[in-house]
Amino acid sequence: MSSTVLVINSGSSSIKYQLLDPADGTSLASGLVERIGESEGHLEHRAGGETVERNDPVPDHGEGLRTVLELFDTVGPQLSDAGIVAVGHRVVMGGKQYDGPTLIDEDVIATIDRLSPLAPLHNPPNLAGIKVARELLPDVPHVAVFDTAFFRRLPAAAGNYALNKEVAERYQVYRYGAHGTSHQYVSGQVAKLVGGGDDLRQIVLHLGNGASVSAVVGDRAVETSMGMTPLEGLVMGTRTGDMDPAIIFHLARVAGMDVDEIDTLVNKRSGLKGLTGENDLRMVHRMADDGSADARLALDVYAHRIRKYIGSYAAVMGGLDALSFTAGGGENDAVMRAKVAKGLQFLGIEVDEERNAVRSKEARVISPDGARVTVLVVPTNEELTIARQAVSLL
C-alpha cells in the first residue's frame, strides 16, 4: 500500500477523520464521531464500501479516538499496514505565527493554547484532538495545518483594522481569516480548470453553516471576509456576519446584556437562525416556499451580502476572471447560486440555468459558453489539502 495520512478534525463535540493517499487523493476510510460528552454519542466509520454505526456514549475526545482506532483494527483498513507517514490536524487559529504546515511539538502545542482566546470555540477542541492522537499514535509525526495560514500573506491594507495601533499590536487584533484550507484547495482547482496563471483573478464563495469569501490573484489571497474571528463577513447559519460594532454597545447599555450574552447572541442565535428560527439553508428555502415572509427576507439578506462582497472584491482585484461556489450550500443549492448571480451581468457573471441545475460531486462550469467570467461549482476537500500539506512539510 502507498503512503497515507490520517487527517483529524477535532471539533467541540465531534471528531471527523479520513485516511487518505495524498498522491492520488484516494480516501481509504473516513468517519465521524459526534455528540461527544452527551448522553448518547454517534459514530460512523466507512471503509471498503462498508459503513459501521454505533450509538454509544462518548464521554470525551480520548475515548472517541480510541474507539476510532479500534474500528480501524476490526473493520479496516489496518493502520499498521496502511503506510501512515503522518497525522494531519486541522487547527483553526494560527495567528501571525504560522503561515504553513507545522510539525507539532510541545512549543507548538503551547502556542496553539496561547492563541485560544482568538478562537475560543475552535482551538481548545483542536488541541484536545492533538494531545490524544499524539498519545495514541506516538510513532508517526503529527502536523498542524492552520485555517488562517492561507491568509497570512494578505496585503497590509487588507489585513489591518483602523484601530489604535498600540492596542491592536498589544492584543493581536488583526484580520486572520478562516476556512483557509478550503479556499486554498478550491482556488487551486479553479486555476487548473480554467488554465490560470499568476494574474488569474478569482473569487471563492465557501457557503456552509459558516460562510466566507476570498479574493485570490494567482495563488495568493488578497482579501477575505472573515476577520479576527469567524464572526465577520457573510450572513451565516447562526452568526450575524458584518454589523455596526456600536450595536454591541447599544445592547450592553440599553438591553443590559453582558459580554457573554452578546457573544452567544451574535455567534449562536443570529444569522439565518436569528431571522427564521432555522440555521439550515435548506429549511429556510422550504419555509420560503411555504409562504414565510421571514424566510424570504432571510434569503434576500443572505444573497445581498454575498453580492456586495463579489462587487467589492472585483474592485479590489481590478476585475474578475472566475467565480466559484463551494461547501454544503455552495455545492448543492442551485437556487441560491442563481439568486447570487442575478443582476451581476455587468461584471460578466452569468449562470446557465440547465448547467446550474445539474447535481454532481465533480467540479463543473455553470456559466454559459463565452461568458466573460467563468462561474464554477467546485467541491471542497479540506482533508486532502491537509494531507498534502503534511506530506509536503515532511
N, C-alpha and C positions, 0 to 999 in steps of 0.2 A: 504494500500500500504506500502511496506517496505521502509526503509530509502534510500534516494537518495542523490547524489551530483551533483550540476550543475558545469560543468567544462567550463572555459572560456579561450580561447587562443586568445589574442588580439594582432594583428599584426599592421604594419604601416598603412595599408589601408584596413584591414579586421578584422572580429571577427568570429572565429569558436567556436561553443559551442555544448555541449552534456549533456543531463540529464541521469545519469547512476545509476543503482543499483550496488554498488561496491561489494556486496556479490556474485552475480552470473554473473556479467558483462553485464546484460541486458541494452540495450540502449532504453530509453523510448521516447526520442526525440533528434534531432540533427539539426544543421543548419549552415548557413554561411551567413555573411554579407560582401560583398566585394565592392571594388571601393569607399570606404569612402572618402568623400571630392572631388569627381569628379562630373561632370555634371549629370551623371546618375549612381546610385548605383544598386546593385543587391542583393536580399535576397532570401534565400531558407530555409524553415522550414519544417522538416519531422517528422511526428508523427502519430502513428496508421495506417500506410500504406498510409497516405495521404501526398502529397507534395504541399506546397503553395509557389508560387514565386511572387516576386514583383520587379519592375524595377523603383524605385523612387530615387530621390537624397537623399543621406545620408550625411549630412554636417559634422558630427563628430561622435566620438565613443559614446558620450552620447545619441545622437539621435538613433544610431544604436541599442544600448542595450535597450532603451525604446521601440523601435519597436519590438525587440525580445520578451520582456516581454508581450507586447500587444498580440502577436501571441500565446504565451502560454495561455493567457486568452481566446482568441477567437477560436483557433484551438485545444489547449490542448497539453499535459495534464495540468490541473490547478496546478500551483506551490503551491498554498495554501493547496492543498490536496496531494501533492507529497511526503510529509515527508522529505523535504530537511533538511539535517543536516549540510551541509557546501557548500560553493562555493570554488572550487579549481581553482587557477590561475596558468597558465604556466608563468614562468619568466626565461629568458634565462641566465642571468648572476647573480650568487650569490657570486662570488669572493671566498675568503677564509673564509668568514663569515658564510656561510650556508652549512651544509653537510646533510641536510634533510629537510622535510616539516616544514614550519614555520608559526605560527599564525600571521596574519598581523595586525600590529598596526601602530601608527604614526612613531615610531622609525624604524620599518622595511621599511616603505614607504620611509623615508629619506635615509636609507642605499641603497635601490634599486636605488634611484635617484643618489646617490653619485657614484654608480658603473656604471652609464650610459656611461661614456667615454670608458669603456671596451667593451661595446656592444651598440654603438650609434644607430644602426638600429633596435634594439630589445627592450631594457629595457624601453625607453620612451613610446612606444605604449603599452607594457605590463603594465606599471604604469598607463597609461590613463584608461585602462580597469578596473584596480583595483579600482581606485578612483570613477569611475562612478558606478561600481557594488556595492561598499560599500554604496554609496548614495542611490541607488535604492533598495537594499536588505540589510537593516541595522540590521535586527533581527536574522541573522544567522552568524556564524563565517566564516571568509574568510581566506583561507590558500594559501600560496605561495609554489609552487613546482618548484625547480630550475633545469634547464638543466645541470648545472655544478655540482650538488650535488653528482651524482654517481661517478664522477672522483675526488672528493675532497680528497679521500684517496689514490691517486696514489702514488707509491713508489717515494721517493725523487729523485732518479736517473732519473725517467721518467718525473717528474713534473717540474724540474728546467731547465732553459736555462743556457748556459755557458756565460752569460752576467755579466758584472761588478756587483758584489753582492750589493754594496751600491745603484747603480742605479736601479737594479731590485727590491730591497726592497722598495725604496722610491716611485717608480711609479707602484708598484704591477704587475710587469712583471712576469708572471707565466703561466704554461700550464693548463688552466682551462677546456678545452674540451667543447663539446656541444652535443646535441641530447642525453643527459644522460638518460632521461626518456624512450626513445626508446631502447637504449642499455640495460638498466636495465630490462625492460619488456621482451625483446626478449631473453636475456641470461637466464632469469629465466624460460621461456617457454622451451628453449632448454634443460636445466637441468632436467626438468620434463619429457621431451620426451625421452631423452637418459639415464635417471637414473644416472645422475652425482652426485658426492659428492664434498668434499672440494678440491679435486685435479683435477676436470674436467677442461681441458684447451680448451678454445673455442675462436673463432674469430667471431665477428658480423660485417657484412657489411650493413650499412644503406645507400642505394643508392637512393637518391631523387634528387631534384634540388640542395639541399645542400647534401653533401655526407660525410660520416665519417666511420671510422673503429675502433673497440676497441678489445683489448685482455683482456679476463676475466678468472681468475683462481678461481674456486669455485664460490663465489658470489661477488668477489672483482675485479674491473677493475685495471689492471696493466699497461695498455698503451692505448692511444687514439690518433687519427690522428689530430684532431683539437687542436689548441694551445691556446694562449692568446685570440685569436679571432677565429671565424669560417673560416678564410681565409686559415689557414694552412691545409696541408694534401692532400686528393684526388683531382683529377680534378672534378669540379662541373659544374652546368649549366652555371653560369656566373662568377665563381671565378677561379683563377689560381690554387689554391692549392699550394703545395711546389714549390718554385723557389729560385734562388740565391738572397739574400737580396740586393746585390750590383746592381741588375737591377734597384732598386728604385733610387739609387744614379746616375746611368747612365742616366736614363730618366730625372732626375732633371737637371743634368749638361749639357747633350748633347741635349736633346729634349726641354729643357726649361720648363718642366711641373712642376706645383706647387703641393703641397701635396694633395689638394682636387682633382685635375685632376688625379693624380696617384691612389688615393683611389678609385675613380669612375672606372678607367680603370681596376684595378685588382679585384674589387669586383663585378662590374656590366657589364663589357664589355669584359670579358675574358672567360676562361673555354671553354665549348663546343660552346658557343655563339661567343667567340672571334675567334675560329678556323673555324667555319662553318656559322655563322650568325644565328644559331638556338640553343636555350638552352635546348629544349626538346629532350631527348634521342630518342624518337620515330621518330621525324622528321629527326634526324641525320641518323638513320637507313634507312629511306626512301631515303634520299639523296644518301647514300652509294649504295643502291640497284639500284639507277638510274645512277650510274657511277661517282659520285662526288669523286675525289681524296682527297679533303679536308675532306670530311665526313669520308672516310675510315681511313685517318690518325688520325682524332679525336677519332674514336672508338679504334684504336690501342693504342693511348696515354692514353686514359681513362682506358682501361683494363690493360695496362702495369703498371700503377701507383698502381692499386689495387693489382696486383700480387706481386709487390715489397713489399707492406705492409704486405701481407699474409706471405711471406717468412721471413721478419724481425720479425714479431710478433711471429711466430712459434719458431724462435731462442730465443726470449726474454723469452718465456714460457718453453723452453726445449722440445718442441713437441707440437702436436695438436691432439685433440680428436674430435672436432666438428667445422664446419664452417657453418654459416647461412647467408642467404640473406634476407633483409627486406626493407621496404619503397617502394615507387612507382616503381622505376626501379628494385630494388632487387626482388620484389614480382612478377612482371609482364614480365620482359624481359628475356625470356629463352635463346635468342641468346647471350646476354651479359654474363649470368651465365656460359654458355658453354665456351665462349671466355675467361673468367677469369680463369676457371678451367683447360684449356688446358695447358699442359706442367707441371702441378703440381703433376703428379702421383708420383714423387719421395718423396713427402710429405705424400702420402696416399690419396690425393684428387682426386676423380673421380666422374663424373656425368653420370648417366644413361640417355640415350637420350629419351626414352619413358617417364620416370618419370619426367624429366625436362620439357617436352612439355605440361604436364597437367596444366591446369589453374584452380585454386581453391582459395577460400578465407580461406581455412583451412591450418593449419601448416602441412607440409609433408616432408618426406625424399626423396631426389632426387639422392642419391648415390646408387650404386648397392649393393646388399646383400653381406656382408662380407668385405666391404671396411674398410680400417684402420681408415679413418676419416669419420664421419657421416656428410654428406652435407644436409642442410635443407633449405626450404623456410618457413619463419615464419612471417605472417602478424603482423605488429606492432600495438600497441594500447596504444598510449601515454595518451589518455584521461582516460582510465581505470586505468592506473598507477597513474595518478594524483588523481583520485577519491579515490583509495585505500590508497594512502599515506595521503590524507587529513583526512580520517576516522581513520587511524592508529594513527595520531597525536592527534586527539580529544579523 
